[in-house]
Each structure stands twice: as structure tokens, then as C-alpha cells.
Amino acid sequence: MKKRLSAKKPHTFFFLLPSLLGVALFFVLPFGMVLYYSLVNRPVNGEFVGLQNFKSLLQNRAFLLGAKNTTILIGLSVPLAVLLPLRLALWLERAIPMKSHLRTAFLSPMLVPVASVILVWQVLFHQNGTLNAYLGTRLNWFHSPWSILMVLLLFLWKNVGYHTILFTAALAAIPKAYIDMANLDGAGRSRQFFAIKLHFLAPTIFFVVLMSLIASMKLFREVWLLTGSYPYETLYLLQHFMNNTYRAMDYQKLSAAALLLAVVMGAGISVLLGVESRLDRDTENE
Amino acid sequence: MKKQRLKDGCLWLALVILAILFVLPTVLTVVNSFLSAAEIERSYGAALGSGGYMKERIILKLVPDIVTGEQYKTFLLQSPEYLQKFWNSVLYTVPITVLQTLISALAAYGFCRKPSRLRRTIFFGYLVLTLMPYQVTLVPNYLGSKWLKTYDTIWAILLPGIFSPFAVFLLTKYMQRIPKAYLEAAQLDGANEWQIFRRIFLPQCKSALFAVGMLIFFDYWNMVEQPMVLLESEDLQPLSLYLSKINQGELGLAFAAAAIYMIPCLLLFANGEKHLEEGIVTGGVK
């Protein structure tokens, strides 16, 4: 099939050109600057200092705190953002009324700007707020380790619908014959899930893990809107650290942090994509 | 059998309650936008404004004492700065949505028409760049904007937005699924590349274009990190960033501002939910 197409060599380079130029000018070239600044000691007439900037970054307490909290937040939010939608999608698979309305309801937070619902969250979680009133507690949600729960709820509220739709579509794509056969054999729901469905869902699960990872790196937005520039200690994220460094115009520190993160994220993403493409091939081979 | 139906009924009820909880924050925001400024101050002053310690519990209002358009009137007629911020949001989001979709569609065509080794490598680079968090990409954007002298102008936001590779991945995935037969038929008729792109590929991925456009719109309508880092002047800020200031200051207006801020997204969602679902699914399920 491929041969037939390339026989008449398509000239499609010009289609790529605008995007390539833009990406080069606004992303790749500036990234060269990042590389440069991360290795010198001054922004102007800097001398090459090797890995000095990285070393001092790794001794910076604010950076370490931000990195630790961001990691914890990702560790909590990613599994939840994968498992809850999967559970929901499996429920929505059953013969129940108003399925599409339910799905729309779950998807709807996606379209609501976070900044718009922050007010509701603030009244809900205030010390004198609605949640404490119903729970009969007087917890100060914003200034306690529980503040992370408040952020997680907002995160899940926003992302669960999108992931549920992904899983619903993947479930619908499973050939009916497998399920019918399992039904004939008298396999229960959980056995059907682990023996059949999980296998077909694997690529989607990895895709959702990837999406959740990306979304959880963006959690700063929610945290900042909820708690401002000076949050409770457990919510001090990497982006808070970055913002302070922007304000201090410390190009070297900024560049070193960006580069370090790029390497860590790049490695994580490559592993995930590698596993995903292998799973893809496995599913296609059958 | 009977027991099963009862169980499904309970499940359905639980799902409906969950769905209501998902919609509730949005509904509460809209309902509260019809409260009078005095009622808001009275009800939420302690939680949101400067109001001091309050013994009373603050419960979110689902039914206002008096329904009034007072907040909207203030927003639209007496506070030009909010309207200006709203206009700023439009000014950033609309060009970025339209141009990023267009440039990405061109690039996607280039990637899927001639999947050479070089292009596949570049495509992988695009994917990794798409998945990088703001903590990484904003640093080159920031350094680049200083270098191109666009820092603290609308171009600092517009240019990286327009050329962001985000949409390329989804559109390429979608275009790869367009049946080869269409393409071959067009080639037999002597169509050139531009004609194939314009008359076959674009109409074929209409709903993907729509979905991608919506995702871009939601993302930039919501932006917080970019204007925070790349803009200094308050005049240039989009409403997403400015809303949090209203929240702290003029409480009587906050809910209406939040509700008005939602409107463009609501309209888009109402008109394009089907496209959105289809587009989401394309990215995750092959």
C-alpha cells in the first residue's frame, strides 16, 4: 500500500513549513537559550561553569519542597484520575436509563473555567463553610494538610468526565463475540473484566495515565486560584518556585530548573510512550 | 433476575446523585450571580471578603432571596475594567484558536501524507513538546519573548499560542484514519496536493477540527500561567487571571463575572458536544 502512494512523490513539505518555522522560532531556539543559561554563571558575558547551576538548584530548599509536593500531588491525582473514570465507564456500560445525559453531566465541568467555580469551592471549604457545617467539623481546610484533598476534588471534578468518555469508547470497541462467549461460559463481571476487557483497555489506560500526568502538572492553576501565591506548605508547588525565580530574573536558576524538569519529564514520557506502542502492537497482532 | 434489577436501580440512583454533584458547582455559580450585592455580602462576606470572624455557618444558596440582575448591570455598565479584561480574553483566545487549528491541520497533512523517517522523528519531537508542562515550556517562551522584545505585549501570548504543536498530534491521528481510497480517487482525477488537502482532508476531519478548536479555546480562555509569567501590565491581562482579584475585592460582582466568563464556553459546548466527544475519542482509541 505504501509503495503505491510514494510512487507519485507528494510534495507536502510546504504544508509543514509554517508549523516548523513557528516551533523552531518560539520553542526550539529559545530552548537553546535555556541550555546556554543553565551552563553559565551570569546572563551577560557569562563564563562556563559546568553543572554548578544544577548543583545549587538541588541544594535549594524551595526547589526541593516544590519538587516533593508536586511529586506527591501527581502520585495521588494520577491513579485516582484513572481508576475513578474506569469504574464509572464500566457502570455506564450497563443497561441503565439516561446514559448520555449522565455522560454529559460528567463531562460538563470540562467547559467551566476553573476561575469561575473557585468562589463555590471557597465557600464550601471555608472554616465556617458549607462542608464543615454538614460534617459538623471546624477544619481549616486552606491551612492544613487537608488542603490537598480540596485540590484533588477540584482536579477530579474537572477531569473525570473526559477520561470516562475515553474509557466508554474503548469499552464499546471490544468485539461483542468475546463478551458473548464469556457470558455463555458463565464468567462473572469481574472475571470478564480481568480476563478480557483489561487486555483491550490497556492502550487507553496508558493514554489516560499520560493525560492525567499532563493535567496534574497543571494543577498549579487550581492551587493558585484557591490559595494565592503563598499557599499552605504542602501545596507549595514547582510552579510557585518558578514564579519567584521569574520575579528575581534569575536566568541561570530558571534555565537549570527547566532543563532538569525537561529531562525528568522526557524520560517519564518516553517510557510511557514506549509501553503504549508495544501494547498497541500486541493488540493489533491478534 | 429481580435482585439484579434492584441492584441496577440502586446503581442508577447513585450515578444520578453523582451527576448532580458534578453539575452543582456550575449551577450554584449561575444562581448566585442573580443575588443582590447586599445579599452576597451578608451571606458570604465572612468567607470570601474582608468580613471578620463569624460564628454562623455559611451555606451556599441554591435559591436567592430576591432575584436581581444588579450584578450584571454593574459588570456591564459600571465597570469598564472588567469588560476590557473580557475583551482581552477574546483577543487572545480567538486568534490562537483559529490560527493554531489551521497551522496544525496543514502540518498534520504533511505528517500523514509522507511518513518518512525524518518526519516521524520530528513528529515524535512534537509529541514530547506537546506533553511538556508549563514549568518547562514557559521558560523558553519567557527567554524568547525577552529576546524578540515581545515581553509584556500581546504577542508574548499570541505567538507561542498560535504555533503551539498541541493540535498537530490529534489531527494527524485523525487524518491517518481517512480511507486511502478517497486519496487515490482524487489522484486519479489529477488533483494536486493542495486540492486533496482542501477538498478531501479538511471536510473529512471537520469534527476533529471542531473538537481540537474547542480544546484550544477552553485551554486559552482559562489560561493563568502564561499571562502571569509573560505579562506585567494589568491592562493586558485576560479575565481568567483578573477574576481572582475580583474574588478578593468586589464580592458583589464576583459571581456575575464568573457566570459571564462561562458563557462563551457554554455556547461552544452546547453547539459542539458531539464533535467534542468524537474528537476526544479519536485521540485515545485507535
Interface residues (C-beta under 8 A of the other chain):
Chain A: M1 R4 L5 S6 K8 P10 H11 T12 F13 F14 F15 L16 P18 S19 L20 L21 G22 V23 L25 F26 F27 L29 P30 F31 M33 V34 Y37 L88 W91 L92 R94 A95 I96 P97 M98 H101 L102 T104 A105 F106 L107 S108 P109 M110 L111 V112 P113 V114 A115 S116 V117 I118 L119 V120 W121 Q122 V123 L124 H126 N128 G129 T130 N132 A133 W157 V160 G161 Y162 I165 L166 A169 A170 A173 P203 T204 F207 V208 L210 M211 L213 I214 M217 K218 F220 R221 W224 L225 G228 L238 Q239 M242 N243 Y246 Y251 L254 S255 A257 A258 L261 A262 M265 G266 I269 S270 L273 D280
Chain B: D8 L11 W12 L15 V16 L18 A19 I20 F22 V23 P25 T26 L28 T29 N32 Y44 A46 A47 L48 M54 K55 E56 R57 I58 I59 L60 I103 S104 L106 A107 Y109 G110 F111 R113 K114 R119 I122 Y126 L127 V128 L129 L131 M132 P133 Y134 Q135 V136 T137 L138 V139 P140 N141 Y142 L143 G144 W147 L159 P160 I162 F163 P165 V168 K180 L183 E184 Q187 E193 F197 F218 W221 N222 V224 E225 M228 V229 L239 S240 L241 L243 S244 N247 A254 F255 A258 A259 Y261 M262 C265 L266 L268 F269 E273 L276 E277 I280 V281 G283 G284 V285 K286
